[in-house]
């Protein structure tokens, strides 16, 4: 299921609720954005303040909170998947009966996305005929219900009903979404952001690139099993956005020269290179050690930066290269000539007329491939574009 980003984490009122804090963190590390929806009774174990601090998002438990947002509908509309962990016997029974007496059970009825249920309860409750029947009902409706682990629970009791380990839950979750690890064993290198070329200690020549598209590609490649390195020039990402890059080695650079050096070092061990960074075409011929006075700043002599893509492509062994072109005229012929001249296998031409695309979460353009195809991309998220580009890269990788 490509492009899964928004996950609702429903938390039931069992002692295992505290273990879902780790589940939340691990989901975030894998690039998922998580909104926590606890049941009112679960707040006896883990409070709203904890969930808000960990998720960075507001937490509500009843449909009567934030009524102006129609919370159960707005959350359902943005969700890509729902995990209920832990799911108590009572919560499973209410969901099986179609009850809607708190925000979470309302959400279950409102969403049209994959739902994973992670039960945790005393063995006798798990094995009770009523619970067995309720679980069977959920599975018959398409819910994915994990079997709890066997082990020690509260007190001295041992048996089936123990909350599964976090990694087991995530593995089950991604399997239920059919997220393929089709880049397993592949080294992916991504450039992102916009380079800056110093004029003096205060001023620089730069561009509007935020780094969001490169970050999206890096996350998508990581989630599909790749080992990813991200050469990031002057990131404009928020703290929350940066937190989604866990598991990705970030190489910070500022100038085109620094990015070139990083590329030369990392490219030989790379199988797929995605050049999404906006690299300055020129830099000042001389950089002043002191701030230039306003009255003296009359002209700046420029010298051309090296063509990073063309230079790196000459080092290619069997690597596949994806290039980006930001244009204001949408000339497909010129873009294809550029792709061939610079040695790219795939090129994404995006239309930045009027300052569009830069800094946005959305993108629009055309994917050009080496076999002559062009694939229109109409007003879609940068996360979705990342998946589309990786799909095309897989074809090139064979």
N, C-alpha and C positions, 0 to 999 in steps of 0.2 A: 504494500500500500504506500505509494510514493507520496512524499510531502506531508506525512503525519507530523504535526507540530504541537497542536493544542490538546492537552490531556486534562480531563477532569479526574481528580483523585477523591473518591468518596470514602469517608472514614466512618465505620460503624462503632458502636459503643462497647467495645471489648478491651480487655487489658492489653491486647496486642496492638492497640492504636499507637502506642509509642514507637513501635517498630516501623510504622509507616513514615515516620520522620526520615529514616534512612532511605526508604523507598523513594520518597520525594526528592531527596538529594541525588540519588543515583539516576533518576529519570532526568533531572536537570543536567547532570554531567553528560548525558547522552544526547543533549540538544533539545529535549522536550520542554515546552512551556507548560507549567502545571498550575491549575487552579484547584484549591482544596475546598471540598464541600463536606464538612463533618455533619453527622446527625447531632441533634441537641444533646443526647445522652453521652455521646463520645467526648464532649467537652469536659466531662468529669475526669477524663484521663489525660487529654492533651487540649489545652485551651486555644482559643482563636488567636491570641497574641503570638503563640509559638508558630502556628501555621502561617500567619501573615508575615512574620519575620523570615521564615524559611522560604516561602514562595515569592515574597515581594508583591503579593496581590491581596486585595480585600477578601475577607472570609465571611460568608453568610450561611445560616443554617435553616432559615425559615423563608417561605415565600412572601412574608409580610415585611421583610427587610429590603431596602432599595426598591420599593414598589414601582417607582418611576421607570426602572430599567426592565421591568417584568423579567426578573432575574432568571427564572427557570427556562424561559424561552430564549433570552439573549445568550445565556451560557450554552444551551443546546445548539444554537445556530453556529457558534464558533468552534465547538468541540470536534475533534477528529477521532477521539476514543475516550472511553470511560473505564476506570478501574475502581472497583469497590474493595478496599482492603484496610482493615479486616471487615469481613461480612459476618455478622453474628447470626445466630439462629433466628432471632426476632426479625432482623433486617431481611434475611432471605425469605422468611415467611411473608413479610409485607410486600416485597417485590413480586413474589410468586402470585400473590392475591391481587396485584394491580393497585395496591393502596398508594395514596399520594398525600401523606400527612406531614411531610416536611419537605425541605428543598431538594434533598437528594432523591427521594422517591418520586417527586414530581419530575425531576430531571430524567430519571430512568424511563418514564413514559414519553418524555418530550424528544429525546435524542433518537437519531437514526444512524448510529455509529456502532462499531464493535464494542462489546461490553465484557470485561473480564471480572469475574467474581472470585475473591480469595477468602474462603471461609476460615474462621478461627474460633474454636469453642471447646467445651469439655467433651471428651469422647462419647459419653452417654447421650449428649445432645446431638452430636454429629450422626450417631448411629440410630437415633430415634426414628421410627417410621415416618413421622410427620416431616422431619428434616429431609430424610431420604426422598420422600415424594416431592417436596418443594424443590430440591436440587434437580430432580428429574424433569420437573416442569420447566425450570429455567433453561436447562439444556435443550429441551424440545423446542423452545422458542428462539434458539440461536445464541444464548449466552454461553460464554466459555467459563466453566466453573472448575477451578483447580481442586484437586484432592489435597486436603491438609496433610502435613507431615506427621509422622508418628514420633512421639517423644514426650519429655516431661513437660507438664503444664503448670498451673498454679498448684501450690501444695506438693503433695507426694504423688499425684496422679500421673500415670503414663499411658499413652494411647494415641489413636488418630484424632487430630483436632488442633495440632500445633501450627502456628503461623509459619508458612514456608520462608526459606531464606530469600533475601532480597534479589539476588542474581537469578534464582529460580523463577521468581515472579516476572522479572524483566524478560527472561528468555521465553517464558510462556506468552507474555504480552506481545512481544515482537513476532513470535511464531503465529499468534492468532491474527495479527495484522498482515501476515505474509510479507514482512519486511525481509527481503532477500539480502544475504551477505555476499552479493555478487562481485564485490571488490576485495574480497578476502585475499591477503597476501600481496596486494598491489600497493606500491609506494606512490602517493599522489602529492604533488607540489603545487601550491596555489599562491599567486601574488594578489594583493588586495590593497585598497586605499589609494591615496594620491601622493606622489613624491613632491617634496619641497626643495627649492634651490635657493640658497641664501643670497641676499643682496648685501646685507650687513647683519649685525647681531640681532636686529629687531625685525627686519622685513625679509620677505621671501617671495619667489614666484611659485604659485601652486595652482591647484584646481579644486573642483567641488566634490570629488569622489569621497564617499564616506567609508568605504570598505565593506558595506553590507552585502554586496553580491558575492565578493570573494569569501566572506565568512559563511554565507549560505552554502556555497559549493563545498567548502571545507567540512562543514557539519554533515552535509549529505553524504560525502565520501566516507567520512568516519563512521556514520551510522550504517553504511553498506559494507563495512568491514575493512576499509583501507587504512593504511598507516599514513597519516597526513601531516605535512609541514606547511605552515602558512607564513609567507613573507609579507608582513603587514607594514605599510607605509602610512604613518600618521593617522591612526585609527580615529574615527569619529563615533565609534560604537559606545553605547551606554554601558554602565557597570553590569546591568542585567544581561545585555546582549553579549558582552565579553564572557560572562559566566557560562554561556552555552557552548563555549569553545573548549571545555575541559577534554583532555585526552588528545588535544592537537598541539603539536610543538609550534609555538609562535616565535618567529624571527623578526624582531623590530628593526626597521630601517627608516631613514629619512629621505635621502637623495636617490636619484637615479643611479649614480655611481655605486652607492652602497647596495642597492637592489641588484645591480649587475653582478657584483662580487658574490652576493649570497646565491644568486642563480647559478653562477659558474661552479660554486662549491657543491650545491645540492643536486643539480640536474643529472650528473652522471649516474646516480643511484635511483633516479626517478623513472617511473613507467608512464605516468600521465602528468602533464604540466598544463595548468589552467592559468592563463595570463589575464586576470581580470583587473589588475591595477591600472590606474591612469598615470602614465609616466610622462613627466615634463619633457617636451621636445627640445628645450634649450635651457641653458643656465647662464648666469652672468659671467662674463669673461674674467672679471676680477671681483673678489669679495672683500668688502671693507672690514677691517678689524674693529672699527669704531662706528657708531651710528652716524649715518650721513645726515647732515643738517638739511632741513626742508628746502632752504634756498639753494643748496648745492645739488639737489636731486633733479637734474635736468634731463639726463638720458642714461640708459643702461645698455652697454654693449653686450651682446649675447653671443654664445658659442653653442653649437649643436651638441646635444647629448647623443651617446651611441644608441642605435636602434636595438633595444634589448632583445626583442623577439627574434629579429633576423640574425643577430649574433649568436643567440643560444641555439636556434634551429640548426646552425651549422655544426654544432657539437653532437647532433642527434645520432643515436645508434638505432634503437627500435622504439623510441619514445613517441607517444601521441601528444600532440599539442593543440590546445584550444585557445584561440585568440579572441579578443573583444575589440570592437571598433565603435566609438561614440561619434556619430555624425548628425548633422542637422538637415541633410538633404535626402537621406534614404536611398542613395544610389547603389543598387545591388551589383551592377556591373563593376563599379569601382571597388566595392567591397570584396568581390570575388578576386579581382586582380591583386588586391592587397593581400588576401589570404594566400594566394599562390606565390607571390613575390617574397613573402616573409616565411614561407615554409610551414604554415599551419594546416592541420588536418580538418579543423572545424573553426568557424568564425561566427560569433554572435554580433550582429549589427543592431545597435540600439539607437533609437531616435531621441536625441537630447534637445530638440528644439524647445526654446523658451525655458531652458533650465530644467526640463523634465528628467526623470530617472534618478539623478544624483541626490542622495540623501533620503530617497523614498524607499518604501517597502515593496513598491510595485515596479514593474518593468514592461516594456513593449518593444518589439523588434522582430528580427528574422534570424533563424539559425541557418547558416550556409554549411554544406558538407562537401567533402572532396569528390563525391560522386555526382555533383551537380544539383543536388536537391536543395530546396529552400523551404524551411518550415516556419510559417508565421507564428509569432507569439503575441497574443493580443491581451493587453492589460491583465497580466497575471502576477503572482507574487514572485519575489526573487528566490524563495525556497523552491517553488515549483519549477522555475527556470533551471535551477541547479540540478534537479532530478532529470529534466529533459536533456541537459547537456551531458550528464553522466550516462544516460541511456545511449546517446549517440557515441560517446567515447567507447562504450562497451563494444559496439559494432566495429569500431576502428581497431580495438585491441584484439578482436577476434574471439 
